[in-house]
Every structure is written in C-alpha cells, then in structure tokens.
Amino acid sequence: MTLTTSLSAFVRDVPDFPKAGILFRDITPLLSHAEAFSEAVDAMAQPVLTLQPTHVLGLESRGFIFGSALAQKLGVGFVPARKPGKLPMPTHKEAYGLEYGSDALEIHQDAFGPGDRVLIVDDVMATGGTAAAAQRLVQKTGAQAVALTVFIELTSLPGREKVQGLPVFSVLRY
C-alpha cells in the first residue's frame, strides 16, 4: 500500500456539508491517529525542504493544525492567518471567494518583512481563493511566498489557477 493510499483511508467523505451539493473531505480521523498525522506532515514537508522558508503561514482554521506541525518540523516560525477581527494588532486584510460563499483573512502588519520566505499551508485547496488571498497578504508585507502546501487538493476545481507563479504541493488529490 502506498503512502497516499494509506493516508486516504483516514479521510472521511461527508456529502452535503456545509451545504447541499458540497462533498466535504473530513480530516478529523487523520488528526486523531498519531501515526497517520505524522506521516501526513512528513509528506507535506518533503517537497518544500529545499525552499528554505523562514516562516509558515497557516490558514484558519485547519491550516493552523498542519501549519504549526510543519513549522516545528522545519524549525521555522508560525504565523496564523485569521478571520477578520481575531487579531489584536493592526492587520492587512484580503477578501476571497469560497466554493460556497465569501470571507476574508487577516495577518498582523508586522508578521513578515522583506527577506522573509513564507510557506503557505492549508488542509484543502478547492477554488484557490483562500490561498490566493494568503499570497496577497504575504506580498503586502514585502515578504516572498515560496510555495503552497496542502494535504488535499480538489483537482476538479481551479485552485492552481488562482495562485499563478506559486508552486503547489499536495499529498492527496481528488
């Protein structure tokens, strides 16, 4: 059994969540299994090791889980990209569209600076709106986004098109 096949066994399909017509890929079974989660983090880290990021930007909310684990594995700092109104200091804000609506992300204005190399991390890439907003947030600080790594990529949606110029790495593809 390949690594990808074994990890896919820990992803549960939930039809019609969060609304009718959406097939949600639930990663909570993966998170509750220590060995599988560790293998997932290793698989997400492997292709980005040579990129030498200085920080990981984890996207709310499940990107916090993978992002903090990756930051620790890579020995770099972790920065959360939060929903509006959740951060206490002055922020940069970027709106984006979702598969089922719209939202926005914020980071502290001093989260990164020139010379910083930022790895953007999330659990799933679907339409790419969240990742593209994160890429724009990094650019606003003068830092460089070096790649996007996700656990799951939904290849039937145009996610990669939204983050042009940014390498995208995914462990599982549906």
Steps between C-alpha positions, in 0.01 A plus 500: 500500500644839406522791742225688313268201504550441871442867585186520288348235727501765775290752301124473543262623229204698633237578232301823507720677757510790570217531247323287239719399208833528684701183571705586810828317556517449877855467634407448866563123477854578377559748782389249764751239379851601610693290246284603204520869596877475536526338155278773353723775643811321371342471154411871501851599612699286257457707181565834674818417692726654235297824481645622832194677638550728799133483603184299454170682448216275618153579367206499741405262626623154404807657341602585858520130580715401203688830495617496860614137465687587179660808658628288785630233261672761281637694799336829394248745643124462470259783415121456505283653227176570686142592421429875537499646848695220671847663515583772755750714305466693168439257214508456125170361367413310182155385390448181297231279352426148620338202334192588707524874580755772583723597793824681584834436670719729706859493620684743724668771296834408660460122446765493227747733341734530203725195477253266669412187303149379578353155451118521483325197655139383500316172531308516170529700180173526310427816300831658604345819637635456851851419376501794259392734783782363715747554215386865472533545878859379489575739213357794697768448766786501250576133564511226235254210485714200399231230467160375604474158655168333579397159618212466248460660158165489323623481141158549340502859629727779369714546812839498329389765253442746783855477638692543176874513548481316832607135513219282640562171679226263613503157662158376390317602182130445440 
